[in-house]
Amino acid sequence: MPIIQVDWVEGRTVEQKRALVKKITDVVCECANCTPDRVTVIINDIPKSNHAKAGVLRIDDEAR
C-alpha cells in the first residue's frame, strides 16, 4: 500500500489539490501495478510562518 506525502507551503486551492492527488495516484498505480484504492496521498500545508529559505521566513519574503 503506497503512502505518498506532499509537503508544500500553504496557498493552493482545493481544485489544485484534487488535480495533484489524481495525477499522483495515476502514476503510482502505473509504476506499482496497484489499484487506486491502495494509494494514500497525504498533503501537508506548511504555514508560511513555518517555512524559510535562505534564512528568510516565507511570510517575510512576501513583504518585500
All heavy atoms as TSV, in Angstrom:
chain	resi	resn	atom	element	x	y	z
A	1	MET	N	N	0.841	-1.177	0.000
A	1	MET	CA	C	0.000	0.000	0.000
A	1	MET	C	C	0.886	1.240	0.000
A	1	MET	O	O	1.448	1.607	1.019
A	1	MET	CB	C	-0.911	-0.024	1.222
A	1	MET	CG	C	-1.747	1.217	1.350
A	1	MET	SD	S	-2.985	1.095	2.629
A	1	MET	CE	C	-2.124	1.761	4.007
A	2	PRO	N	N	1.045	1.908	-1.141
A	2	PRO	CA	C	1.865	3.111	-1.212
A	2	PRO	C	C	1.235	4.271	-0.436
A	2	PRO	O	O	0.030	4.508	-0.517
A	2	PRO	CB	C	1.913	3.438	-2.703
A	2	PRO	CG	C	1.505	2.191	-3.413
A	2	PRO	CD	C	0.588	1.490	-2.469
A	3	ILE	N	N	2.074	4.961	0.322
A	3	ILE	CA	C	1.663	6.176	1.023
A	3	ILE	C	C	2.594	7.289	0.557
A	3	ILE	O	O	3.812	7.206	0.725
A	3	ILE	CB	C	1.755	6.014	2.543
A	3	ILE	CG1	C	0.849	4.876	3.006
A	3	ILE	CG2	C	1.393	7.330	3.243
A	3	ILE	CD1	C	1.021	4.518	4.470
A	4	ILE	N	N	2.015	8.307	-0.049
A	4	ILE	CA	C	2.781	9.427	-0.593
A	4	ILE	C	C	2.471	10.664	0.238
A	4	ILE	O	O	1.308	10.989	0.452
A	4	ILE	CB	C	2.390	9.707	-2.072
A	4	ILE	CG1	C	2.396	8.432	-2.907
A	4	ILE	CG2	C	3.264	10.801	-2.660
A	4	ILE	CD1	C	3.702	7.698	-2.951
A	5	GLN	N	N	3.524	11.354	0.690
A	5	GLN	CA	C	3.335	12.590	1.442
A	5	GLN	C	C	3.868	13.759	0.631
A	5	GLN	O	O	4.970	13.693	0.089
A	5	GLN	CB	C	4.054	12.526	2.778
A	5	GLN	CG	C	3.424	11.535	3.732
A	5	GLN	CD	C	3.928	11.706	5.133
A	5	GLN	OE1	O	3.917	12.804	5.686
A	5	GLN	NE2	N	4.386	10.616	5.723
A	6	VAL	N	N	3.080	14.814	0.574
A	6	VAL	CA	C	3.460	16.038	-0.130
A	6	VAL	C	C	3.519	17.153	0.909
A	6	VAL	O	O	2.515	17.452	1.554
A	6	VAL	CB	C	2.439	16.394	-1.232
A	6	VAL	CG1	C	2.807	17.705	-1.904
A	6	VAL	CG2	C	2.322	15.265	-2.246
A	7	ASP	N	N	4.688	17.738	1.076
A	7	ASP	CA	C	4.849	18.897	1.947
A	7	ASP	C	C	5.036	20.113	1.055
A	7	ASP	O	O	5.939	20.126	0.210
A	7	ASP	CB	C	6.086	18.752	2.837
A	7	ASP	CG	C	5.972	17.591	3.805
A	7	ASP	OD1	O	4.858	17.314	4.278
A	7	ASP	OD2	O	7.003	16.965	4.104
A	8	TRP	N	N	4.162	21.101	1.225
A	8	TRP	CA	C	4.316	22.325	0.455
A	8	TRP	C	C	3.762	23.494	1.249
A	8	TRP	O	O	3.007	23.316	2.205
A	8	TRP	CB	C	3.704	22.222	-0.922
A	8	TRP	CG	C	2.223	21.947	-1.019
A	8	TRP	CD1	C	1.288	21.931	-0.009
A	8	TRP	CD2	C	1.492	21.688	-2.196
A	8	TRP	NE1	N	0.047	21.663	-0.483
A	8	TRP	CE2	C	0.133	21.513	-1.844
A	8	TRP	CE3	C	1.823	21.592	-3.523
A	8	TRP	CZ2	C	-0.857	21.233	-2.766
A	8	TRP	CZ3	C	0.819	21.320	-4.431
A	8	TRP	CH2	C	-0.484	21.134	-4.065
A	9	VAL	N	N	4.163	24.676	0.838
A	9	VAL	CA	C	3.711	25.875	1.524
A	9	VAL	C	C	2.247	26.104	1.192
A	9	VAL	O	O	1.822	25.942	0.048
A	9	VAL	CB	C	4.577	27.098	1.130
A	9	VAL	CG1	C	4.059	28.364	1.782
A	9	VAL	CG2	C	6.025	26.860	1.518
A	10	GLU	N	N	1.477	26.478	2.204
A	10	GLU	CA	C	0.045	26.708	2.043
A	10	GLU	C	C	-0.235	27.702	0.923
A	10	GLU	O	O	0.616	28.475	0.535
A	10	GLU	CB	C	-0.540	27.249	3.352
A	10	GLU	CG	C	0.002	28.623	3.715
A	10	GLU	CD	C	-0.460	29.122	5.073
A	10	GLU	OE1	O	-1.277	28.462	5.731
A	10	GLU	OE2	O	0.019	30.189	5.474
A	11	GLY	N	N	-1.457	27.632	0.411
A	11	GLY	CA	C	-1.871	28.612	-0.586
A	11	GLY	C	C	-2.492	28.018	-1.832
A	11	GLY	O	O	-3.001	28.746	-2.671
A	12	ARG	N	N	-2.480	26.700	-1.962
A	12	ARG	CA	C	-3.101	26.080	-3.137
A	12	ARG	C	C	-4.590	25.916	-2.915
A	12	ARG	O	O	-5.064	25.764	-1.805
A	12	ARG	CB	C	-2.489	24.699	-3.405
A	12	ARG	CG	C	-1.227	24.675	-4.237
A	12	ARG	CD	C	-0.159	25.503	-3.656
A	12	ARG	NE	N	1.119	25.334	-4.357
A	12	ARG	CZ	C	2.263	25.307	-3.717
A	12	ARG	NH1	N	2.321	25.405	-2.412
A	12	ARG	NH2	N	3.381	25.212	-4.404
A	13	THR	N	N	-5.345	25.913	-3.992
A	13	THR	CA	C	-6.790	25.740	-3.915
A	13	THR	C	C	-7.132	24.254	-3.786
A	13	THR	O	O	-6.309	23.379	-4.078
A	13	THR	CB	C	-7.480	26.295	-5.173
A	13	THR	OG1	O	-7.075	25.498	-6.299
A	13	THR	CG2	C	-7.125	27.758	-5.405
A	14	VAL	N	N	-8.368	23.999	-3.404
A	14	VAL	CA	C	-8.848	22.612	-3.331
A	14	VAL	C	C	-8.795	21.979	-4.718
A	14	VAL	O	O	-8.440	20.801	-4.859
A	14	VAL	CB	C	-10.277	22.558	-2.742
A	14	VAL	CG1	C	-10.857	21.159	-2.834
A	14	VAL	CG2	C	-10.270	23.032	-1.298
A	15	GLU	N	N	-9.097	22.749	-5.754
A	15	GLU	CA	C	-9.041	22.216	-7.123
A	15	GLU	C	C	-7.617	21.786	-7.477
A	15	GLU	O	O	-7.420	20.740	-8.115
A	15	GLU	CB	C	-9.548	23.255	-8.126
A	15	GLU	CG	C	-11.029	23.548	-8.036
A	15	GLU	CD	C	-11.406	24.471	-6.863
A	15	GLU	OE1	O	-10.533	25.227	-6.375
A	15	GLU	OE2	O	-12.564	24.417	-6.434
A	16	GLN	N	N	-6.627	22.564	-7.082
A	16	GLN	CA	C	-5.235	22.199	-7.342
A	16	GLN	C	C	-4.858	20.926	-6.590
A	16	GLN	O	O	-4.169	20.057	-7.131
A	16	GLN	CB	C	-4.296	23.337	-6.955
A	16	GLN	CG	C	-4.381	24.523	-7.884
A	16	GLN	CD	C	-3.602	25.714	-7.366
A	16	GLN	OE1	O	-3.723	26.101	-6.206
A	16	GLN	NE2	N	-2.783	26.299	-8.237
A	17	LYS	N	N	-5.332	20.809	-5.366
A	17	LYS	CA	C	-5.047	19.600	-4.573
A	17	LYS	C	C	-5.720	18.379	-5.193
A	17	LYS	O	O	-5.122	17.298	-5.244
A	17	LYS	CB	C	-5.501	19.798	-3.131
A	17	LYS	CG	C	-4.686	20.835	-2.390
A	17	LYS	CD	C	-5.237	21.068	-0.992
A	17	LYS	CE	C	-4.505	22.191	-0.300
A	17	LYS	NZ	N	-4.996	22.420	1.073
A	18	ARG	N	N	-6.941	18.543	-5.659
A	18	ARG	CA	C	-7.634	17.422	-6.323
A	18	ARG	C	C	-6.850	16.947	-7.542
A	18	ARG	O	O	-6.701	15.747	-7.767
A	18	ARG	CB	C	-9.035	17.841	-6.739
A	18	ARG	CG	C	-10.029	17.882	-5.624
A	18	ARG	CD	C	-11.444	18.140	-6.141
A	18	ARG	NE	N	-12.360	18.250	-5.018
A	18	ARG	CZ	C	-13.024	19.338	-4.681
A	18	ARG	NH1	N	-12.902	20.447	-5.405
A	18	ARG	NH2	N	-13.823	19.348	-3.647
A	19	ALA	N	N	-6.398	17.892	-8.347
A	19	ALA	CA	C	-5.637	17.541	-9.551
A	19	ALA	C	C	-4.333	16.838	-9.177
A	19	ALA	O	O	-3.951	15.848	-9.818
A	19	ALA	CB	C	-5.354	18.791	-10.374
A	20	LEU	N	N	-3.665	17.327	-8.155
A	20	LEU	CA	C	-2.402	16.727	-7.723
A	20	LEU	C	C	-2.593	15.284	-7.265
A	20	LEU	O	O	-1.872	14.386	-7.720
A	20	LEU	CB	C	-1.788	17.555	-6.592
A	20	LEU	CG	C	-0.490	16.992	-6.009
A	20	LEU	CD1	C	0.647	17.137	-7.010
A	20	LEU	CD2	C	-0.168	17.672	-4.701
A	21	VAL	N	N	-3.565	15.043	-6.370
A	21	VAL	CA	C	-3.735	13.688	-5.860
A	21	VAL	C	C	-4.196	12.726	-6.948
A	21	VAL	O	O	-3.823	11.544	-6.928
A	21	VAL	CB	C	-4.665	13.636	-4.618
A	21	VAL	CG1	C	-4.087	14.450	-3.480
A	21	VAL	CG2	C	-6.070	14.078	-4.925
A	22	LYS	N	N	-4.955	13.216	-7.903
A	22	LYS	CA	C	-5.376	12.357	-9.022
A	22	LYS	C	C	-4.167	11.927	-9.849
A	22	LYS	O	O	-3.991	10.744	-10.161
A	22	LYS	CB	C	-6.395	13.111	-9.896
A	22	LYS	CG	C	-6.777	12.401	-11.179
A	22	LYS	CD	C	-7.616	11.173	-10.919
A	22	LYS	CE	C	-8.178	10.617	-12.218
A	22	LYS	NZ	N	-7.591	9.343	-12.578
A	23	LYS	N	N	-3.320	12.894	-10.184
A	23	LYS	CA	C	-2.154	12.569	-11.012
A	23	LYS	C	C	-1.148	11.706	-10.263
A	23	LYS	O	O	-0.582	10.767	-10.836
A	23	LYS	CB	C	-1.500	13.845	-11.534
A	23	LYS	CG	C	-2.357	14.518	-12.591
A	23	LYS	CD	C	-1.685	15.718	-13.199
A	23	LYS	CE	C	-2.593	16.340	-14.259
A	23	LYS	NZ	N	-1.935	17.387	-15.010
A	24	ILE	N	N	-0.933	12.004	-8.990
A	24	ILE	CA	C	-0.026	11.173	-8.193
A	24	ILE	C	C	-0.556	9.747	-8.133
A	24	ILE	O	O	0.196	8.786	-8.340
A	24	ILE	CB	C	0.142	11.748	-6.769
A	24	ILE	CG1	C	0.993	13.014	-6.808
A	24	ILE	CG2	C	0.767	10.711	-5.836
A	24	ILE	CD1	C	1.071	13.760	-5.484
A	25	THR	N	N	-1.839	9.599	-7.866
A	25	THR	CA	C	-2.434	8.268	-7.771
A	25	THR	C	C	-2.290	7.512	-9.091
A	25	THR	O	O	-1.915	6.331	-9.106
A	25	THR	CB	C	-3.916	8.370	-7.366
A	25	THR	OG1	O	-3.999	9.012	-6.089
A	25	THR	CG2	C	-4.572	7.002	-7.290
A	26	ASP	N	N	-2.553	8.177	-10.201
A	26	ASP	CA	C	-2.422	7.528	-11.513
A	26	ASP	C	C	-1.006	7.025	-11.754
A	26	ASP	O	O	-0.801	5.891	-12.195
A	26	ASP	CB	C	-2.829	8.490	-12.631
A	26	ASP	CG	C	-4.321	8.796	-12.640
A	26	ASP	OD1	O	-5.096	8.088	-11.966
A	26	ASP	OD2	O	-4.707	9.771	-13.321
A	27	VAL	N	N	-0.019	7.854	-11.450
A	27	VAL	CA	C	1.375	7.475	-11.688
A	27	VAL	C	C	1.808	6.334	-10.758
A	27	VAL	O	O	2.460	5.380	-11.191
A	27	VAL	CB	C	2.315	8.697	-11.522
A	27	VAL	CG1	C	3.766	8.275	-11.475
A	27	VAL	CG2	C	2.081	9.693	-12.635
A	28	VAL	N	N	1.419	6.418	-9.494
A	28	VAL	CA	C	1.783	5.356	-8.552
A	28	VAL	C	C	1.144	4.036	-8.970
A	28	VAL	O	O	1.799	2.985	-8.946
A	28	VAL	CB	C	1.394	5.741	-7.108
A	28	VAL	CG1	C	1.545	4.550	-6.167
A	28	VAL	CG2	C	2.242	6.905	-6.631
A	29	CYS	N	N	-0.106	4.075	-9.386
A	29	CYS	CA	C	-0.769	2.844	-9.837
A	29	CYS	C	C	-0.053	2.244	-11.037
A	29	CYS	O	O	0.141	1.027	-11.114
A	29	CYS	CB	C	-2.223	3.122	-10.192
A	29	CYS	SG	S	-3.271	3.405	-8.764
A	30	GLU	N	N	0.365	3.089	-11.954
A	30	GLU	CA	C	1.088	2.609	-13.132
A	30	GLU	C	C	2.433	1.992	-12.748
A	30	GLU	O	O	2.790	0.913	-13.211
A	30	GLU	CB	C	1.300	3.768	-14.103
A	30	GLU	CG	C	2.053	3.379	-15.364
A	30	GLU	CD	C	2.312	4.580	-16.262
A	30	GLU	OE1	O	1.476	5.506	-16.279
A	30	GLU	OE2	O	3.355	4.576	-16.932
A	31	CYS	N	N	3.164	2.669	-11.897
A	31	CYS	CA	C	4.515	2.210	-11.531
A	31	CYS	C	C	4.507	1.035	-10.556
A	31	CYS	O	O	5.379	0.173	-10.610
A	31	CYS	CB	C	5.316	3.357	-10.930
A	31	CYS	SG	S	5.677	4.668	-12.111
A	32	ALA	N	N	3.533	1.034	-9.643
A	32	ALA	CA	C	3.491	-0.003	-8.606
A	32	ALA	C	C	2.536	-1.136	-8.945
A	32	ALA	O	O	2.390	-2.075	-8.154
A	32	ALA	CB	C	3.085	0.621	-7.275
A	33	ASN	N	N	1.885	-1.019	-10.102
A	33	ASN	CA	C	0.940	-2.055	-10.537
A	33	ASN	C	C	-0.092	-2.352	-9.440
A	33	ASN	O	O	-0.252	-3.477	-8.999
A	33	ASN	CB	C	1.679	-3.327	-10.947
A	33	ASN	CG	C	0.780	-4.285	-11.695
A	33	ASN	OD1	O	-0.168	-3.871	-12.345
A	33	ASN	ND2	N	1.070	-5.568	-11.589
A	34	CYS	N	N	-0.755	-1.272	-9.002
A	34	CYS	CA	C	-1.778	-1.432	-7.973
A	34	CYS	C	C	-3.028	-0.655	-8.383
A	34	CYS	O	O	-3.010	0.101	-9.350
A	34	CYS	CB	C	-1.268	-0.961	-6.610
A	34	CYS	SG	S	-0.919	0.802	-6.504
A	35	THR	N	N	-4.083	-0.825	-7.622
A	35	THR	CA	C	-5.328	-0.123	-7.891
A	35	THR	C	C	-5.381	1.169	-7.063
A	35	THR	O	O	-4.728	1.268	-6.017
A	35	THR	CB	C	-6.533	-1.019	-7.554
A	35	THR	OG1	O	-6.434	-1.427	-6.184
A	35	THR	CG2	C	-6.570	-2.241	-8.463
A	36	PRO	N	N	-6.163	2.149	-7.501
A	36	PRO	CA	C	-6.231	3.438	-6.800
A	36	PRO	C	C	-6.623	3.330	-5.328
A	36	PRO	O	O	-6.166	4.121	-4.504
A	36	PRO	CB	C	-7.286	4.221	-7.587
A	36	PRO	CG	C	-7.237	3.648	-8.958
A	36	PRO	CD	C	-6.944	2.190	-8.750
A	37	ASP	N	N	-7.440	2.344	-4.983
A	37	ASP	CA	C	-7.866	2.206	-3.586
A	37	ASP	C	C	-6.718	1.820	-2.657
A	37	ASP	O	O	-6.845	1.921	-1.439
A	37	ASP	CB	C	-9.015	1.200	-3.462
A	37	ASP	CG	C	-8.611	-0.192	-3.902
A	37	ASP	OD1	O	-8.163	-0.353	-5.060
A	37	ASP	OD2	O	-8.744	-1.126	-3.092
A	38	ARG	N	N	-5.591	1.440	-3.217
A	38	ARG	CA	C	-4.411	1.070	-2.410
A	38	ARG	C	C	-3.483	2.262	-2.162
A	38	ARG	O	O	-2.559	2.170	-1.370
A	38	ARG	CB	C	-3.624	-0.042	-3.111
A	38	ARG	CG	C	-4.435	-1.288	-3.407
A	38	ARG	CD	C	-4.922	-2.000	-2.174
A	38	ARG	NE	N	-3.775	-2.485	-1.419
A	38	ARG	CZ	C	-3.831	-2.906	-0.158
A	38	ARG	NH1	N	-4.971	-2.898	0.480
A	38	ARG	NH2	N	-2.764	-3.331	0.450
A	39	VAL	N	N	-3.721	3.377	-2.836
A	39	VAL	CA	C	-2.817	4.532	-2.766
A	39	VAL	C	C	-3.380	5.577	-1.802
A	39	VAL	O	O	-4.534	5.982	-1.918
A	39	VAL	CB	C	-2.626	5.174	-4.158
A	39	VAL	CG1	C	-1.705	6.381	-4.077
A	39	VAL	CG2	C	-2.079	4.148	-5.143
A	40	THR	N	N	-2.537	5.999	-0.868
A	40	THR	CA	C	-2.892	7.072	0.058
A	40	THR	C	C	-1.983	8.258	-0.213
A	40	THR	O	O	-0.761	8.101	-0.328
A	40	THR	CB	C	-2.708	6.623	1.524
A	40	THR	OG1	O	-3.574	5.511	1.775
A	40	THR	CG2	C	-3.020	7.740	2.499
A	41	VAL	N	N	-2.579	9.445	-0.334
A	41	VAL	CA	C	-1.810	10.678	-0.516
A	41	VAL	C	C	-2.137	11.596	0.653
A	41	VAL	O	O	-3.310	11.848	0.942
A	41	VAL	CB	C	-2.153	11.378	-1.850
A	41	VAL	CG1	C	-1.345	12.661	-2.003
A	41	VAL	CG2	C	-1.893	10.447	-3.032
A	42	ILE	N	N	-1.106	12.078	1.316
A	42	ILE	CA	C	-1.260	12.994	2.442
A	42	ILE	C	C	-0.633	14.324	2.045
A	42	ILE	O	O	0.539	14.372	1.658
A	42	ILE	CB	C	-0.573	12.446	3.703
A	42	ILE	CG1	C	-1.181	11.092	4.086
A	42	ILE	CG2	C	-0.665	13.454	4.851
A	42	ILE	CD1	C	-0.374	10.332	5.117
A	43	ILE	N	N	-1.430	15.384	2.124
A	43	ILE	CA	C	-0.917	16.721	1.809
A	43	ILE	C	C	-0.724	17.487	3.111
A	43	ILE	O	O	-1.663	17.620	3.901
A	43	ILE	CB	C	-1.882	17.497	0.889
A	43	ILE	CG1	C	-2.035	16.779	-0.446
A	43	ILE	CG2	C	-1.399	18.930	0.692
A	43	ILE	CD1	C	-3.064	17.391	-1.359
A	44	ASN	N	N	0.475	17.973	3.318
A	44	ASN	CA	C	0.784	18.796	4.478
A	44	ASN	C	C	0.990	20.229	4.017
A	44	ASN	O	O	1.971	20.534	3.338
A	44	ASN	CB	C	2.050	18.287	5.178
A	44	ASN	CG	C	1.876	16.896	5.740
A	44	ASN	OD1	O	0.943	16.633	6.468
A	44	ASN	ND2	N	2.766	15.995	5.372
A	45	ASP	N	N	0.033	21.088	4.366
A	45	ASP	CA	C	0.147	22.517	4.063
A	45	ASP	C	C	0.967	23.176	5.173
A	45	ASP	O	O	0.537	23.202	6.328
A	45	ASP	CB	C	-1.227	23.177	3.999
A	45	ASP	CG	C	-1.954	22.887	2.710
A	45	ASP	OD1	O	-1.296	22.861	1.658
A	45	ASP	OD2	O	-3.180	22.702	2.742
A	46	ILE	N	N	2.119	23.670	4.814
A	46	ILE	CA	C	3.002	24.299	5.793
A	46	ILE	C	C	2.721	25.797	5.818
A	46	ILE	O	O	2.794	26.457	4.777
A	46	ILE	CB	C	4.476	24.042	5.431
A	46	ILE	CG1	C	4.739	22.537	5.364
A	46	ILE	CG2	C	5.408	24.733	6.419
A	46	ILE	CD1	C	6.069	22.170	4.760
A	47	PRO	N	N	2.389	26.352	6.983
A	47	PRO	CA	C	2.164	27.795	7.060
A	47	PRO	C	C	3.424	28.558	6.641
A	47	PRO	O	O	4.547	28.126	6.919
A	47	PRO	CB	C	1.855	28.039	8.536
A	47	PRO	CG	C	1.425	26.708	9.076
A	47	PRO	CD	C	2.175	25.688	8.272
A	48	LYS	N	N	3.222	29.674	5.971
A	48	LYS	CA	C	4.358	30.476	5.512
A	48	LYS	C	C	5.226	30.951	6.674
A	48	LYS	O	O	6.411	31.200	6.497
A	48	LYS	CB	C	3.861	31.657	4.684
A	48	LYS	CG	C	3.238	31.202	3.388
A	48	LYS	CD	C	2.662	32.349	2.604
A	48	LYS	CE	C	2.005	31.797	1.332
A	48	LYS	NZ	N	1.387	32.836	0.549
A	49	SER	N	N	4.645	31.017	7.851
A	49	SER	CA	C	5.417	31.403	9.026
A	49	SER	C	C	6.283	30.259	9.552
A	49	SER	O	O	7.118	30.465	10.427
A	49	SER	CB	C	4.480	31.892	10.138
A	49	SER	OG	O	3.584	30.861	10.518
A	50	ASN	N	N	6.109	29.055	9.013
A	50	ASN	CA	C	6.886	27.893	9.436
A	50	ASN	C	C	7.820	27.377	8.342
A	50	ASN	O	O	8.316	26.258	8.436
A	50	ASN	CB	C	5.949	26.758	9.861
A	50	ASN	CG	C	5.201	27.060	11.125
A	50	ASN	OD1	O	5.457	28.048	11.799
A	50	ASN	ND2	N	4.258	26.211	11.464
A	51	HIS	N	N	8.041	28.152	7.308
A	51	HIS	CA	C	8.903	27.723	6.209
A	51	HIS	C	C	9.873	28.839	5.872
A	51	HIS	O	O	9.474	29.993	5.735
A	51	HIS	CB	C	8.054	27.380	4.984
A	51	HIS	CG	C	8.852	26.853	3.836
A	51	HIS	ND1	N	9.383	27.677	2.876
A	51	HIS	CD2	C	9.217	25.600	3.506
A	51	HIS	CE1	C	10.031	26.931	1.987
A	51	HIS	NE2	N	9.937	25.673	2.355
A	52	ALA	N	N	11.136	28.495	5.764
A	52	ALA	CA	C	12.155	29.502	5.440
A	52	ALA	C	C	13.059	28.988	4.327
A	52	ALA	O	O	13.254	27.790	4.166
A	52	ALA	CB	C	12.997	29.824	6.666
A	53	LYS	N	N	13.583	29.932	3.571
A	53	LYS	CA	C	14.559	29.610	2.536
A	53	LYS	C	C	15.616	30.712	2.563
A	53	LYS	O	O	15.287	31.897	2.647
A	53	LYS	CB	C	13.904	29.543	1.156
A	53	LYS	CG	C	14.852	29.110	0.064
A	53	LYS	CD	C	14.129	28.876	-1.241
A	53	LYS	CE	C	15.105	28.403	-2.296
A	53	LYS	NZ	N	14.428	28.118	-3.549
A	54	ALA	N	N	16.862	30.304	2.523
A	54	ALA	CA	C	17.992	31.238	2.545
A	54	ALA	C	C	17.953	32.140	3.780
A	54	ALA	O	O	18.293	33.313	3.717
A	54	ALA	CB	C	18.030	32.064	1.268
A	55	GLY	N	N	17.499	31.571	4.893
A	55	GLY	CA	C	17.491	32.301	6.147
A	55	GLY	C	C	16.364	33.293	6.311
A	55	GLY	O	O	16.368	34.101	7.242
A	56	VAL	N	N	15.366	33.250	5.425
A	56	VAL	CA	C	14.251	34.197	5.488
A	56	VAL	C	C	12.942	33.414	5.499
A	56	VAL	O	O	12.721	32.549	4.660
A	56	VAL	CB	C	14.271	35.157	4.269
A	56	VAL	CG1	C	13.093	36.108	4.313
A	56	VAL	CG2	C	15.589	35.908	4.196
A	57	LEU	N	N	12.072	33.736	6.482
A	57	LEU	CA	C	10.752	33.119	6.505
A	57	LEU	C	C	9.973	33.524	5.260
A	57	LEU	O	O	10.067	34.666	4.808
A	57	LEU	CB	C	9.970	33.553	7.745
A	57	LEU	CG	C	10.400	32.943	9.069
A	57	LEU	CD1	C	9.659	33.619	10.217
A	57	LEU	CD2	C	10.146	31.447	9.091
A	58	ARG	N	N	9.199	32.597	4.737
A	58	ARG	CA	C	8.406	32.901	3.541
A	58	ARG	C	C	7.448	34.063	3.779
A	58	ARG	O	O	7.222	34.875	2.904
A	58	ARG	CB	C	7.597	31.670	3.108
A	58	ARG	CG	C	8.403	30.524	2.576
A	58	ARG	CD	C	8.993	30.827	1.198
A	58	ARG	NE	N	8.004	31.127	0.196
A	58	ARG	CZ	C	7.461	30.243	-0.630
A	58	ARG	NH1	N	7.824	28.999	-0.580
A	58	ARG	NH2	N	6.572	30.618	-1.524
A	59	ILE	N	N	6.905	34.147	4.974
A	59	ILE	CA	C	5.969	35.213	5.294
A	59	ILE	C	C	6.674	36.575	5.218
A	59	ILE	O	O	6.071	37.569	4.838
A	59	ILE	CB	C	5.313	34.990	6.677
A	59	ILE	CG1	C	4.052	35.819	6.790
A	59	ILE	CG2	C	6.273	35.223	7.807
A	59	ILE	CD1	C	3.165	35.402	7.957
A	60	ASP	N	N	7.961	36.629	5.567
A	60	ASP	CA	C	8.725	37.881	5.485
A	60	ASP	C	C	9.180	38.165	4.074
A	60	ASP	O	O	9.254	39.326	3.661
A	60	ASP	CB	C	9.944	37.821	6.413
A	60	ASP	CG	C	9.539	37.714	7.877
A	60	ASP	OD1	O	8.434	38.177	8.230
A	60	ASP	OD2	O	10.338	37.153	8.662
A	61	ASP	N	N	9.458	37.128	3.323
A	61	ASP	CA	C	9.923	37.281	1.950
A	61	ASP	C	C	8.853	37.922	1.084
A	61	ASP	O	O	9.156	38.694	0.182
A	61	ASP	CB	C	10.324	35.923	1.384
A	61	ASP	CG	C	11.119	36.037	0.111
A	61	ASP	OD1	O	11.958	36.952	0.009
A	61	ASP	OD2	O	10.903	35.208	-0.795
A	62	GLU	N	N	7.590	37.619	1.354
A	62	GLU	CA	C	6.488	38.187	0.565
A	62	GLU	C	C	6.274	39.676	0.863
A	62	GLU	O	O	5.701	40.375	0.080
A	62	GLU	CB	C	5.213	37.413	0.836
A	62	GLU	CG	C	5.259	36.008	0.286
A	62	GLU	CD	C	3.972	35.253	0.538
A	62	GLU	OE1	O	3.087	35.767	1.235
A	62	GLU	OE2	O	3.865	34.138	0.016
A	63	ALA	N	N	6.734	40.109	2.030
A	63	ALA	CA	C	6.533	41.508	2.420
A	63	ALA	C	C	7.476	42.460	1.675
A	63	ALA	O	O	7.289	43.653	1.675
A	63	ALA	CB	C	6.733	41.661	3.925
A	64	ARG	N	N	8.475	41.886	1.007
A	64	ARG	CA	C	9.452	42.714	0.286
A	64	ARG	C	C	8.916	43.247	-1.006
A	64	ARG	O	O	8.139	42.749	-1.685
A	64	ARG	CB	C	10.722	41.919	-0.011
A	64	ARG	CG	C	11.451	41.527	1.214
A	64	ARG	CD	C	12.692	40.776	0.827
A	64	ARG	NE	N	13.253	40.152	2.029
A	64	ARG	CZ	C	14.327	39.418	2.017
A	64	ARG	NH1	N	14.967	39.201	0.913
A	64	ARG	NH2	N	14.788	38.892	3.108
